[in-house]
Amino acid sequence: MEYEIQVSIQNKTLELMNTVSRGIIKSYIINTSRNGPGELADSNCTPRGKHIIRAKIGTNAPANTIFRGRRPTGEIYNASMREEFPNRDWILTRILWLSGKELGKNRLGNVDTMRRYIYIHGCPDEYELGKDSTIGCINMRNNDLMELFDLVPVYTPVLIV
């Protein structure tokens, strides 16, 4: 089956689509940037436009595995860690690293999504979803992310609107 992912910044949804039937296979609630949409480097905004999943990181990692610099730290997130590090950007469980497809909009120069390290990744399960709360990335429930991660291959198209 051929897949495409459609992300709505406004509705805080990520939909996995069948590219043949154009039907929605699965819909997930997500979080996007607290700064809204935008493509510029250092803006901490969620980039819009056509993207692909350039890399999948974390295959077979346990749920709540903590990643720093796209590498597992060996730690498993728990609520007491959130209290100890209240301002940390938790990147958990899996990473779907996005790369822009539109030159000058979200690819190359000061708008390059991949160089901005924009991911679809897990977040602490106690986080409320459907919010503007990230620093640019798209956050999902860990179980939802593991499901999506196992379904989509590298180079799956991702449209962020």
C-alpha positions as CSV (number, residue, x, y, z in Angstrom):
1,M,0.0,0.0,0.0
2,E,1.2,3.5,-0.8
3,Y,0.9,6.1,2.0
4,E,0.9,9.8,2.4
5,I,0.8,11.8,5.6
6,Q,-1.2,15.0,5.9
7,V,-0.7,17.3,8.9
8,S,-3.0,20.1,9.8
9,I,-1.4,22.7,12.0
10,Q,-4.7,24.4,12.6
11,N,-6.7,21.2,13.5
12,K,-3.8,19.5,15.3
13,T,-4.2,16.3,13.3
14,L,-2.0,13.9,11.5
15,E,-3.8,11.7,8.9
16,L,-2.3,8.6,7.3
17,M,-3.8,8.5,3.8
18,N,-4.0,5.7,1.2
19,T,-2.6,7.5,-1.9
20,V,-4.6,5.2,-4.3
21,S,-8.1,5.6,-2.7
22,R,-7.3,9.0,-1.1
23,G,-9.0,7.5,2.0
24,I,-8.0,8.2,5.6
25,I,-6.5,5.1,7.1
26,K,-5.9,6.6,10.6
27,S,-6.1,10.0,12.2
28,Y,-4.1,11.1,15.2
29,I,-4.2,14.1,17.5
30,I,-0.9,16.0,17.6
31,N,0.9,19.0,19.0
32,T,2.7,21.6,16.8
33,S,4.7,24.7,17.5
34,R,3.8,27.2,20.1
35,N,5.1,29.8,17.6
36,G,2.7,28.7,14.9
37,P,3.7,27.9,11.3
38,G,6.9,29.1,9.6
39,E,9.9,28.0,7.7
40,L,12.8,30.2,8.8
41,A,15.8,28.7,10.7
42,D,15.8,29.5,14.4
43,S,12.0,30.4,14.3
44,N,10.9,27.3,16.3
45,C,7.9,27.2,14.0
46,T,6.4,24.2,12.3
47,P,7.3,24.2,8.6
48,R,4.6,24.0,6.0
49,G,4.6,22.4,2.5
50,K,5.6,19.2,0.9
51,H,8.1,17.0,2.8
52,I,9.3,13.4,2.9
53,I,10.3,11.2,5.8
54,R,14.1,11.3,5.2
55,A,15.0,8.9,8.1
56,K,13.4,6.6,10.6
57,I,15.2,6.5,13.9
58,G,14.5,4.2,16.9
59,T,13.4,0.9,15.3
60,N,12.7,-1.6,18.1
61,A,13.5,1.0,20.9
62,P,11.3,0.6,24.0
63,A,8.5,3.0,24.4
64,N,9.6,6.2,26.1
65,T,13.2,5.8,25.1
66,I,14.9,9.2,25.4
67,F,16.7,10.6,22.3
68,R,19.3,13.4,22.3
69,G,21.0,14.3,19.0
70,R,19.0,11.5,17.3
71,R,20.7,8.8,19.5
72,P,19.1,6.9,22.4
73,T,20.5,8.0,25.8
74,G,19.9,4.6,27.4
75,E,17.2,6.2,29.6
76,I,13.5,5.6,29.7
77,Y,11.4,8.6,30.4
78,N,9.3,8.8,33.6
79,A,7.2,11.5,35.2
80,S,9.9,12.3,37.9
81,M,12.3,13.2,35.1
82,R,9.9,15.9,33.9
83,E,9.9,17.4,37.4
84,E,13.7,17.2,37.4
85,F,14.1,18.8,34.0
86,P,11.0,20.9,33.5
87,N,12.2,22.8,30.4
88,R,13.6,19.9,28.4
89,D,12.3,19.1,25.0
90,W,11.5,15.5,25.3
91,I,12.1,13.5,22.2
92,L,10.8,10.0,22.9
93,T,10.3,6.5,21.4
94,R,10.8,7.1,17.7
95,I,11.9,9.8,15.3
96,L,10.6,10.4,11.8
97,W,13.0,13.1,10.5
98,L,11.5,15.3,7.8
99,S,13.1,16.8,4.8
100,G,11.5,19.6,2.7
101,K,10.8,19.1,-1.0
102,E,10.3,22.7,-2.1
103,L,13.4,24.7,-2.9
104,G,13.4,28.1,-1.2
105,K,10.3,27.2,0.8
106,N,11.4,24.4,3.1
107,R,14.5,23.0,1.4
108,L,18.1,24.5,1.4
109,G,19.2,27.9,2.7
110,N,17.7,29.4,5.8
111,V,14.4,27.4,5.4
112,D,15.7,23.9,5.3
113,T,13.5,21.6,7.4
114,M,16.0,18.8,7.7
115,R,18.8,21.2,8.9
116,R,16.3,22.6,11.4
117,Y,15.9,19.1,12.8
118,I,12.2,19.0,12.4
119,Y,10.8,15.6,13.4
120,I,7.6,13.7,14.1
121,H,8.4,12.2,17.5
122,G,6.9,10.9,20.7
123,C,6.3,13.0,23.8
124,P,5.5,12.3,27.4
125,D,2.1,10.5,27.7
126,E,0.9,13.0,30.3
127,Y,1.1,15.8,27.8
128,E,-2.2,17.1,26.6
129,L,-2.4,16.9,22.8
130,G,-4.2,19.2,20.4
131,K,-2.0,22.2,21.5
132,D,0.5,24.7,20.2
133,S,3.3,23.6,22.5
134,T,6.4,22.4,20.6
135,I,9.5,24.2,19.4
136,G,8.8,23.3,15.8
137,C,8.4,19.5,15.7
138,I,5.2,17.4,15.6
139,N,4.5,15.5,18.8
140,M,2.4,12.3,19.0
141,R,1.4,9.8,21.6
142,N,4.1,7.2,21.9
143,N,1.8,4.2,21.0
144,D,0.4,6.2,18.0
145,L,3.9,7.0,16.8
146,M,5.1,3.4,17.1
147,E,2.0,2.3,15.0
148,L,2.7,5.0,12.4
149,F,6.5,4.3,12.4
150,D,5.9,0.6,11.6
151,L,3.5,1.4,8.7
152,V,5.3,4.1,6.7
153,P,8.6,3.6,4.8
154,V,11.4,6.2,4.4
155,Y,10.5,8.7,1.6
156,T,6.8,8.7,2.5
157,P,5.3,12.1,1.4
158,V,4.3,14.4,4.2
159,L,2.2,17.5,3.5
160,I,2.0,20.1,6.3
161,V,-0.7,22.7,6.0
